[in-house]
Amino acid sequence: MAERHFLVVSHTGREETLNAAVAVCRRLIAAGVVPVIPDADRADLLAHDEGLDVRILGTDVPHTQLELVIVLGGDGTILRAAELVRESQVPLLGINLGHVGFLAEAEREGLEESVRRALDRDYETEERMTLSVKVKVDTEVVYETWALNEATVEKASRERMLEVVIEVDGRPLSSFGCDGVVMSTPTGSTAYSFSAGGPIVWPSLDAMLLVPLSAHALFARPLVVGPDSVFAVEVLDRTQGTGVLWCDGRRTTDLPRGARVIVRKSPNPVRVARLHQGPFTDRLVQKFNLPVTGWRGPVDEDGGAS
């Protein structure tokens, strides 16, 4: 029988997640599954448990041999894990040991049960849309990357305004001064885009969002477009200083005046392992602790109270 390999990615800066990572690796070993860790996590994990028998991603085990990624931490750790396995289609199972943990599928109290179900392959996979991001200066492509949550064009200097023009599907829409522009997936609609006043978009919807940040303009409303549309944000020459591009808060590049950031749907989604198939509404209520007192029950097929 072929060996099974699970990648374990954790927030190694916290004692709780280090303990959880060691416990998960021990549980995998006991079940005959080979735990794999990123090389960057090796020193912290082995310092925590020097007898831990793990393999190193890329050095000992290629991405193509991974069956699943177990992620221990918050949304930032899940975004890191997605970056580590970007070139493969391996699903991510997030277990929230952080704060909100919107991308996570289980909470810390469900850790043991989540690992059991992972070992039993008792989960479904869901594809999450990602963005393809390209930066051009004149006609030259100077930077390419991707995003699961969002691509954000921001001002590089706190005291300077960023002057941009927004383009949708090859046509100019509006120009204004601002702190930045967020271009988001439905998954990212509960992240930076949400904080900037953008709408929450159900992850089952194929769409892209654009949300200006503190724009000085009469028309600077959030936009929602279809999956075949293309956004472009150009840093205008009248900008005093430069801009900067951030993708998922992890990948960045400077944007000189005249740079164009082009964002479209990527053909390569991120796969997420799902343990629970409840409605997205319930996730919103749980993660944001929303008040639902006074609700009278489910509705019937005609939309009335049942």
Secondary structure, DSSP 4 states (H G I P E B T S, - for coil): -PPPEEEEEE-TTSHHHHHHHHHHHHHHHHTTPEEEE-GGGHHHHHHH-TT---EEBTTTB-GGGEEEEEEEESHHHHHHHHHHTTTS---EEEEE-SSS-TT-SEEGGGHHHHHHHHHTT--EEEEE--EEEEEEETTEEEEEEEESSEEEEEESSTTSPEEEEEEETTEEEEEEEESEEEEE-SGGGGTHHHHTTPPP--TTS--EEEEEES-BSS----EEE-TT--EEEEE-TT-SS-EEEEETTTEEEEE-TTEEEEEEE-S-PEEEEES----HHHHHHHHHT---TT----B-TTSSB-
